[in-house]
Amino acid sequence: MAYYFSLEGPAMQAYREMLADLKAKAMQELRVSEDEITVRMLRPEDLGLANPEWTFNLAAADAWNTSMVTTTIGDNRFVGINGILVEESGAQAGLQLKVVRMGQTKRYWHIQGANTLESPTIFFDDPIIIDQNTPLVIDIYATAVDADFRLCFLGAVAEKKGILTQ
């Protein structure tokens, strides 16, 4: 697994494959045609956040924190995550992300130093897809307590047209 600082080359290929897989899963599991599926950008609400804002509470330093994300992906939705954008301008609080799907750890993504980049965006060449009605937990290993940690998850959602009402 590698990280990329722009969506090109292997990161772009992985993103395209993720989008194709999202659409195929949605069409197969929902038994609908391609024109009945919509693919859109990932929103905080898709990962169970209460507000339309990518803000998290890092409650402990030098430890795996209380999960940033603990949710079950909604019915008729398929979520893909292919990167992050770290909005923190101060000291880097987050070092690693751990993605747990259906109770099993599926990814560790190392993010230390992302906020020091000119463009603090990291794209993964191993995006993860979470199917409808599937439990998802994303933990962060943090070096500092931060009640207003800002980290955007980048990705896409494939769903049956008409599901998103806002």
Phi and psi in degrees as a GROMACS rama.xvg file:
@    title "Ramachandran Plot"
@    xaxis  label "Phi"
@    yaxis  label "Psi"
@TYPE xy
-134.189  163.493  ALA-2
-113.239  150.746  TYR-3
-135.054  147.997  TYR-4
-100.082  2.83346  PHE-5
-147.128  156.01  SER-6
-86.9066  79.03  LEU-7
-152.569  168.782  GLU-8
60.232  -135.44  GLY-9
-59.617  -33.2644  PRO-10
-66.585  -39.7188  ALA-11
-68.0172  -42.0544  MET-12
-60.3715  -44.5186  GLN-13
-63.3925  -39.0429  ALA-14
-63.9292  -45.9686  TYR-15
-61.3365  -42.0607  ARG-16
-64.5991  -38.8319  GLU-17
-61.2428  -45.832  MET-18
-61.6582  -43.5011  LEU-19
-63.1659  -41.5299  ALA-20
-65.9856  -39.9121  ASP-21
-59.7361  -48.4916  LEU-22
-62.91  -44.1769  LYS-23
-63.2291  -43.2288  ALA-24
-62.455  -44.9093  LYS-25
-62.0579  -45.7369  ALA-26
-64.5715  -41.9673  MET-27
-70.4845  -50.1808  GLN-28
-72.6286  -32.4747  GLU-29
-91.229  -7.28125  LEU-30
54.7362  53.4945  ARG-31
-131.659  164.256  VAL-32
-84.0614  169.133  SER-33
-60.2029  -35.2362  GLU-34
-74.9298  -3.8408  ASP-35
-100.68  4.91383  GLU-36
-111.773  141.064  ILE-37
-119.669  144.4  THR-38
-119.434  127.893  VAL-39
-138.682  172.37  ARG-40
-69.0186  149.704  MET-41
-68.6798  136.226  LEU-42
-115.719  156.303  ARG-43
-54.7947  -37.8983  PRO-44
-63.2706  -27.6686  GLU-45
-65.2952  -24.0625  ASP-46
-104.367  18.0473  LEU-47
86.8015  6.5053  GLY-48
-72.9688  143.008  LEU-49
-73.332  -28.3922  ALA-50
-119.333  158.627  ASN-51
-78.8961  52.7244  PRO-52
-144.335  135.487  GLU-53
-86.7359  74.0734  TRP-54
-127.566  136.257  THR-55
-131.736  157.473  PHE-56
-104.744  113.298  ASN-57
-93.4893  106.083  LEU-58
-89.0883  -15.113  ALA-59
-137.72  146.112  ALA-60
-99.7123  148.312  ALA-61
53.9923  45.6267  ASP-62
-161.836  160.806  ALA-63
-71.4979  124.069  TRP-64
-82.143  167.013  ASN-65
-50.9324  140.154  THR-66
-53.5  134.884  SER-67
-68.9259  -40.6768  MET-68
-127.005  127.237  VAL-69
-140.153  106.391  THR-70
-155.838  170.276  THR-71
-118.12  126.049  THR-72
-60.4132  137.313  ILE-73
-63.2668  158.272  GLY-74
-61.4498  141.352  ASP-75
67.1897  20.1212  ASN-76
-127.816  143.95  ARG-77
-131.643  123.99  PHE-78
-111.599  136.184  VAL-79
-123.617  135.232  GLY-80
-118.312  124.921  ILE-81
-126.327  5.40204  ASN-82
177.999  -177.889  GLY-83
-140.627  158.949  ILE-84
-129.518  117.809  LEU-85
-92.7721  119.475  VAL-86
-94.0333  -2.53493  GLU-87
-67.329  132.463  GLU-88
-102.347  -15.5488  SER-89
-88.3063  -150.382  GLY-90
-62.7275  145.789  ALA-91
-68.7441  114.881  GLN-92
-91.0696  -31.4287  ALA-93
-102.139  133.753  GLY-94
-107.261  -41.5257  LEU-95
-143.207  151.715  GLN-96
-113.725  140.994  LEU-97
-121.149  123.763  LYS-98
-106.027  121.337  VAL-99
-117.468  117.844  VAL-100
-114.966  126.867  ARG-101
52.8168  40.2042  MET-102
81.0218  0.843753  GLY-103
-118.699  133.046  GLN-104
-67.9997  122.543  THR-105
-108.962  -28.2638  LYS-106
-146.758  147.023  ARG-107
-121.147  123.692  TYR-108
-116.643  119.86  TRP-109
-83.7271  123.469  HIS-110
-123.969  7.78131  ILE-111
-56.6467  133.663  GLN-112
83.2382  0.189348  GLY-113
-59.6914  -34.7197  ALA-114
-73.1415  -9.89996  ASN-115
-90.2553  -6.24643  THR-116
-75.1997  154.174  LEU-117
-57.2599  -43.0487  GLU-118
-120.1  102.428  SER-119
-75.5473  51.2771  PRO-120
-114.632  135.167  THR-121
-125.311  129.225  ILE-122
-108.825  140.733  PHE-123
-101.171  145.168  PHE-124
-92.0058  7.71958  ASP-125
-131.062  61.6252  ASP-126
-57.5716  159.663  PRO-127
-116.553  143.124  ILE-128
-114.475  134.176  ILE-129
-119.772  121.056  ILE-130
-74.7837  165.91  ASP-131
-55.3181  146.826  GLN-132
58.5917  27.8039  ASN-133
-109.621  129.301  THR-134
-65.5661  138.577  PRO-135
-135.612  134.437  LEU-136
-131.611  133.518  VAL-137
-124.81  116.879  ILE-138
-102.709  157.286  ASP-139
-128.961  138.455  ILE-140
-92.3722  119.174  TYR-141
-117.022  149.992  ALA-142
-102.518  -5.90644  THR-143
-147.644  154.127  ALA-144
-80.5831  136.759  VAL-145
-154.114  115.114  ASP-146
-82.0811  -6.49095  ALA-147
-137.212  45.5968  ASP-148
-73.1166  128.695  PHE-149
-113.974  116.512  ARG-150
-144.632  120.186  LEU-151
-93.5475  132.316  CYS-152
-88.775  131.127  PHE-153
-101.776  137.656  LEU-154
170.849  -160.204  GLY-155
-144.283  162.149  ALA-156
-129.65  132.239  VAL-157
-108.985  130.65  ALA-158
-151.31  165.174  GLU-159
-66.4091  135.469  LYS-160
-56.3822  140.878  LYS-161
93.3983  -6.73085  GLY-162
-70.8084  -47.9556  ILE-163
-74.438  119.817  LEU-164
-105.336  -8.2063  THR-165
